[in-house]
Amino acid sequence: MSKYISKKYSGLTPYTPGEQPKERKYIKLNTNESPYPPSVRATEAAARAALGLELYSDPEAKLLNEKIAEVCAVEPECVLATNGSDEILNFAFMAFCDSERGAIFPDVTYGFYPVFAELNGVPYETVALREDFSIDVDAFCNVGKTVFIANPNAPTGIALGLDEIERIVASNQESVVVIDEAYVDFGGESAIPLTKKYKNLLVTQTFSKSRSMAGARLGFGVACPELISDLNMIKYSTNPYNVNSMTMAAGLGALSDEDYTRSNCRKVIESREFAADELKALGFEMTDSAANFLFVRHPKIDGGELYSRLREKGILVRHFSADRIAQYNRITVGSREQMEALVCALREILNALEA
Ligand code: PMP
């Protein structure tokens, strides 16, 4: 750190993204990407848009917002497209929290929430998940803070029902509730319809997972026009051209190919169920995942050790060192072939323990 760093940031611990290794070809199950390529409609549209890169992208992202609105069955003024959903989550911390109105989220959840809170000088409280890693809904009711909940949660994959989300939103009408639906397409129930009923609900989604566009950086939020207008104030005060024209075009292309998205999600869900059954047969314990990853531990092998053994065998998964989850690994659900290779590697690792 240089001596010039602002005092505001000198204590900041940044988010650690999952590895994107270059030195070796891994079966990459560590960052919840899709095993399938983006829709051809997305890539062709992006290539066409590349021919116009001398111009700035549309700051209003008008066509894209309209298309997202159509797919989500809301009005275009209820939508804001952003540079990945990380950006709109940061905007939400900036717009709806301050030193007096802090944030609240589970102790085990997306690791970026505490980073965004610290970045923006927002005090935050964490609520412990129950022993089985489920969210204690009552602990998020009437809290007088800005609530951030990933649904399904990460890295557990456990989803709350819409009735439980509604209970949290309805009980906190003096503050904003942000429901981060990065993984909703793999088995969760979206809260987007509730944005018509509640003025304090912001739902965020991403093109990174179910639409195979992690590298394009595209996310969006849906909320009542007033909340979207607040978020736009932040956007126009930071980066009006936050979504580049190739990504905008790719997003439009992907949304015109929803059958492809749905079919990929179905395949991932089938692979998840296959892998879950196989891993349980090997003695793994896991949460009930509605997402494109499994959160697993084995009573006979330490979580960090399992991570290293898999890595030696060319399979990359995600291990978090936080105490409560250090015995677990989060394994992205890939293709059926990738899951077969995973099961095979795990069997070898476990057999070697007994030898
Ligand atoms: N929310 C959750 C729960 C996530 O796991 C991720 C992916 N790391 C994101 C949001 C952000 O995804 P992106 O910025 O790629 O849209």
Boltz pocket constraint, residues with backbone or C-beta under 6 A from the ligand:
constraints:
  - pocket:
      binder: B
      contacts: [[A, 31], [A, 83], [A, 84], [A, 85], [A, 86], [A, 87], [A, 110], [A, 150], [A, 152], [A, 153], [A, 154], [A, 180], [A, 182], [A, 205], [A, 206], [A, 207], [A, 208], [A, 214], [A, 217], [A, 218], [A, 219]]
      max_distance: 6.0
